Amino acid sequence: MATNPVENASETTPALNTPSTTPTPLTLLGLGAMGTALAGAWLAAGHPLTVWNRTAARAEGLAARGAAVAATAAEAVAANRLVVVCLLDDASVPAALDGVDLTGKDLVNLVTSTPAQARARAAWAEERGARYLDGGIMAVPPMIGVPATGAYVFYSGSSELFEEHGATLAVPAGTRYVGADAGYAALHDVALLSGMYGMFAGIAHAFALVRGEDVAPSELAPLLGGWLAAMSGSVARTAEQLESGDYTQGVVSNLAMQVAGRQTLLSTAEEQGVSAELLEPYFRLMERRLEIGGGEEDLTGVVDLLRR
């Protein structure tokens, strides 16, 4: 599950699937903050919903809204063919479903996991007679059930399952199917989150530089936000360069120039009493790429240095 998606995701994410017009009954296991939000969206759309949570008290509010509350996970799974799992972690899935008959079930796993965990869980489900779909939620709970937020979920695994239940899955958030490899939803999820945290690191450093000066954070914020939005065009250029193999394509400020200019950033941090620990690792990668002859390139070659 994503933890701080970009607020204007609706402008950049794929078009949302059309939510189901014929309510499909389904089961939801797990009623944490995200599970409760998902349940509320399906109930609001008129889907017959059976829920289960290890702490039964969490289901009381949903029961009042019409959800059927199962006493056990086995009872919940038996109630419907479509079973959505939104538990704490990957280990919680077999713990909750130990001994539960999954034959003929369509299991949709929205637990945050790694690609390897998702692939292993897909094999685990298939061995038990279930079709499997893994999901990576690009939203926080308040975004669920609110189309204007741009919330969506990556899905990977059984294409047949996705085609059959895609409209139902699109009720709480938009959907994006990224392939039959069950690990791809988690891979896309973590790739986007990793980019997000890199951006957050830069934002933290920028605010640290002006901290203590007569510069209000609220004054810097629109300037920083606008600059980052303008720089986001480098994402598409990096992708084009990686696919073509030509890292000099469309270069505006080459690697040699940027390495030469890094000292100004480091010196300014020192003058301002700010640690450069968020910048230095990236600068070291830039220097390594320059040493092997990438001076005329864009910064894209850093991607290859990160591959082990």
BELPE-V900126 format. One record per backbone hydrogen bond with DSSP energy under -1.0 kcal/mol. NH is the residue of the N-H (numbers start at 1). CO is the residue of the C=O. If there is no record, write none. Layout:
<<NH;CO> <NH;CO>>
This chain:
<<2;137> <9;6> <11;8> <12;9> <13;9> <20;167> <26;48> <27;82> <28;50> <29;84> <30;52> <36;32> <37;33> <38;34> <39;35> <40;36> <41;37> <42;38> <43;39> <44;40> <45;41> <46;43> <47;42> <50;26> <51;68> <52;28> <58;55> <59;56> <60;57> <63;59> <64;60> <66;63> <67;62> <68;49> <70;51> <76;72> <77;73> <78;74> <83;106> <84;27> <85;108> <86;29> <92;89> <93;90> <95;91> <96;92> <97;93> <100;97> <104;129> <105;102> <106;81> <107;131> <108;83> <109;133> <110;85> <118;114> <119;115> <120;116> <121;117> <122;118> <123;119> <124;120> <125;121> <126;122> <127;123> <129;126> <130;125> <131;105> <133;107> <134;156> <135;109> <136;154> <138;152> <139;137> <143;140> <144;141> <145;172> <146;143> <149;146> <150;147> <153;174> <154;136> <155;176> <156;134> <157;179> <158;132> <162;158> <163;159> <164;160> <165;161> <166;162> <169;165> <170;166> <171;168> <174;151> <176;153> <178;155> <184;181> <187;183> <188;184> <189;185> <190;186> <191;187> <192;188> <193;189> <194;190> <195;191> <196;192> <197;193> <198;194> <199;195> <200;196> <201;197> <202;198> <203;199> <204;200> <205;201> <206;202> <207;203> <208;204> <209;205> <213;210> <215;213> <219;216> <220;216> <221;217> <224;220> <225;221> <226;222> <227;223> <228;224> <229;225> <230;226> <231;227> <233;230> <234;231> <235;232> <237;233> <238;234> <239;235> <240;236> <241;237> <242;238> <243;239> <244;240> <245;241> <249;246> <251;248> <255;297> <256;295> <258;254> <259;255> <260;256> <261;257> <266;262> <267;263> <268;264> <269;265> <270;266> <271;267> <272;268> <273;270> <274;269> <279;276> <280;276> <283;279> <284;280> <285;281> <286;282> <287;283> <288;284> <289;285> <290;286> <291;287> <292;288> <293;290> <294;289> <297;294> <298;247> <302;299> <303;300> <305;301> <306;302>>
